[in-house]
């Protein structure tokens, strides 16, 4: 267990007692990590910036037609999914100070009773696909996040979303994993890194950019998303 930790924080395992040297190493480690995420975000922007704009335009058109967004993921990606839902549903203001439009969005991991019931009664692999089968409709948005791209319940969720005619948006890391091979994700954004920390940091930037671009597209349309009947 100490080897992975030592590779991340070598200054804690140097065996020395020079406080100034340790603090210098800590500062340099922080600077290096900040440089890594800035460079990674820049590479994602250069590669996928135009695709993010196109995805946001599709999402704006869907919201304008009354769509709802369903976000899902596991572990840290579960908290990111809840952040996505909160961002779209209760956004506050844009950078210009203009009030952003609240949009219907839900996190599939937020209802613990449903997640634990499905996991206990059927299996964890179906927690997202069963919820999308029950609530998703053609034209809604399925928004899934994974660092590896290989989560079986995410793959099953995207497959169910595709069967139901939903718009599918995926965020993955590494080389995209099975999500890149699936062929049923309409808009897939892969963060090319093997560091889970850097992947999640970059994914946070991607979904905030998608939200802001969606708000901008809706503003250009001059549209207020209509209520959707239950």
C-alpha positions in Angstrom: 0.0 0.0 0.0 2.9 2.4 0.7 4.3 2.1 -2.9 1.3 3.8 -4.6 1.3 6.5 -1.9 5.0 7.0 -2.2 4.7 7.5 -5.9 2.1 10.2 -5.3 3.8 11.9 -2.4 7.5 11.0 -2.4 8.4 13.9 -0.1 6.5 12.1 2.7 8.7 9.0 2.4 12.1 10.6 1.9 13.2 9.8 5.5 14.6 13.3 6.0 13.6 15.8 8.7 14.4 19.0 6.9 11.1 20.9 7.1 12.2 23.5 4.5 13.0 20.8 2.0 9.7 19.0 2.6 7.7 22.3 2.2 9.6 23.0 -1.0 8.8 19.5 -2.3 5.1 20.0 -1.4 5.0 23.3 -3.2 6.6 21.8 -6.3 4.2 18.9 -6.2 1.3 21.3 -6.1 2.7 23.3 -9.0 3.3 20.2 -11.1 -0.2 18.9 -10.5 -1.7 22.2 -11.4 0.4 22.3 -14.6 -0.8 18.8 -15.5 -4.5 19.7 -15.2 -4.2 22.9 -17.1 -2.4 21.1 -19.9 -5.0 18.3 -19.9 -7.9 20.8 -20.0 -6.2 22.6 -22.9 -5.8 19.3 -24.9 -9.4 18.4 -24.3 -10.5 21.8 -25.5 -8.4 21.7 -28.6 -9.6 18.2 -29.5 -13.2 18.4 -28.4 -14.2 22.0 -28.3 -16.2 22.0 -31.5 -17.9 18.7 -30.5 -18.9 20.2 -27.1 -20.6 23.1 -28.9 -22.4 20.7 -31.1 -23.5 18.5 -28.2 -24.7 21.6 -26.3 -26.8 22.6 -29.2 -28.4 19.2 -29.4 -29.1 19.3 -25.6 -30.6 22.8 -25.9 -32.9 21.7 -28.6 -33.9 18.7 -26.5 -34.6 20.9 -23.4 -36.6 23.3 -25.6 -38.8 20.3 -26.6 -39.3 19.4 -23.0 -36.6 16.8 -22.4 -35.2 15.9 -19.0 -31.6 15.0 -18.1 -30.7 11.9 -16.2 -27.1 11.8 -14.8 -25.4 8.7 -13.4 -22.0 7.3 -12.4 -20.3 5.3 -9.6 -18.2 6.3 -6.7 -16.6 9.7 -7.3 -18.5 9.8 -10.6 -21.7 9.4 -8.7 -21.0 12.7 -6.8 -20.1 14.3 -10.2 -23.5 13.0 -11.6 -25.3 14.6 -8.6 -23.3 17.8 -9.3 -24.4 17.7 -13.0 -28.0 17.4 -12.0 -27.8 20.2 -9.4 -26.0 22.4 -11.9 -28.7 22.1 -14.5 -31.6 22.2 -12.1 -30.5 25.0 -9.8 -27.8 26.9 -11.7 -27.7 30.3 -10.2 -26.1 32.9 -12.5 -23.9 32.8 -15.6 -20.6 34.5 -15.6 -22.2 37.6 -17.1 -24.4 38.0 -14.0 -27.5 37.0 -16.0 -29.7 34.4 -14.3 -29.4 31.0 -15.8 -32.4 28.9 -16.7 -33.2 26.0 -14.4 -33.6 22.8 -16.5 -35.1 19.5 -15.5 -32.3 17.2 -14.3 -32.1 14.2 -12.0 -29.3 12.1 -10.5 -30.0 8.4 -10.6 -27.8 7.8 -7.6 -29.7 10.3 -5.4 -32.5 7.9 -4.5 -30.8 5.5 -2.1 -34.0 3.4 -1.6 -34.2 2.7 -5.4 -30.5 2.0 -5.8 -30.3 -0.3 -2.8 -33.6 -2.1 -3.7 -32.4 -2.8 -7.3 -28.9 -3.8 -6.1 -30.3 -6.2 -3.4 -33.2 -7.7 -5.4 -31.7 -7.9 -8.9 -28.1 -6.8 -9.1 -25.9 -3.7 -9.1 -25.5 -4.0 -12.9 -29.1 -2.9 -13.5 -29.3 0.2 -11.2 -29.2 2.7 -14.0 -30.8 0.7 -16.9 -33.9 -0.1 -14.8 -34.3 3.5 -13.7 -34.0 4.7 -17.3 -36.4 2.1 -18.5 -38.9 3.3 -15.9 -38.5 7.1 -16.3 -36.7 7.8 -19.6 -38.5 8.8 -22.7 -37.4 9.3 -26.3 -35.7 12.6 -26.6 -34.6 12.7 -22.9 -30.9 13.0 -22.1 -28.8 10.2 -20.5 -25.6 11.7 -19.1 -23.1 9.1 -17.8 -19.7 9.6 -16.2 -16.9 7.1 -15.6 -13.2 7.4 -15.2 -12.4 4.0 -16.7 -15.2 3.8 -19.2 -15.7 0.2 -18.3 -18.5 0.3 -15.6 -21.0 -2.5 -16.4 -24.0 -0.7 -15.0 -23.1 2.4 -17.0 -22.8 0.4 -20.2 -26.2 -1.2 -19.5 -27.6 2.2 -18.8 -26.4 3.6 -22.1 -27.7 0.5 -24.0 -31.2 1.0 -22.4 -31.1 4.7 -23.2 -30.3 3.9 -26.8 -33.2 1.5 -27.0 -35.5 4.1 -25.7 -34.4 6.8 -28.2 -32.7 9.0 -25.6 -29.8 11.4 -26.4 -26.7 9.9 -24.9 -23.8 11.9 -23.5 -20.8 10.1 -21.9 -17.6 11.3 -20.1 -14.8 8.8 -19.8 -11.0 8.7 -19.1 -8.0 6.7 -20.2 -8.8 5.6 -23.8 -12.6 5.6 -23.3 -12.8 1.9 -22.4 -15.9 0.0 -23.3 -17.8 3.3 -23.6 -15.7 4.1 -26.7 -16.4 0.7 -28.2 -20.1 0.7 -27.4 -21.2 2.6 -30.5 -24.5 3.8 -28.9 -23.2 7.0 -27.2 -24.1 10.0 -29.3 -21.6 12.4 -27.7 -18.6 10.9 -26.0 -15.8 13.0 -24.4 -12.7 11.1 -23.4 -10.1 12.7 -21.1 -6.8 11.1 -22.2 -5.1 10.5 -18.9 -4.3 7.5 -16.6 -4.7 9.6 -13.4 -8.1 9.3 -11.9 -7.6 12.6 -10.1 -6.8 14.5 -13.3 -9.6 12.7 -15.2 -12.2 13.8 -12.7 -10.9 17.4 -12.6 -11.0 17.6 -16.4 -14.5 16.0 -16.5 -15.8 18.6 -14.1 -14.6 21.3 -16.5 -16.2 19.5 -19.5 -19.7 19.2 -17.9 -19.6 22.8 -16.7 -18.6 23.9 -20.2 -21.5 21.8 -21.6 -23.9 23.4 -19.2 -22.8 26.9 -20.0 -22.9 26.2 -23.8 -26.4 24.8 -23.4 -27.5 27.9 -21.6 -26.0 30.0 -24.3 -27.7 28.0 -27.0 -31.0 28.3 -25.3 -30.5 32.0 -24.9 -29.8 32.4 -28.6 -33.0 30.5 -29.3 -34.9 32.7 -26.9 -36.6 29.6 -25.7 -38.0 28.8 -22.3 -38.2 25.0 -22.0 -41.9 24.0 -21.6 -43.2 22.0 -18.7 -43.4 18.3 -19.4 -46.4 16.3 -18.4 -45.9 13.3 -16.1 
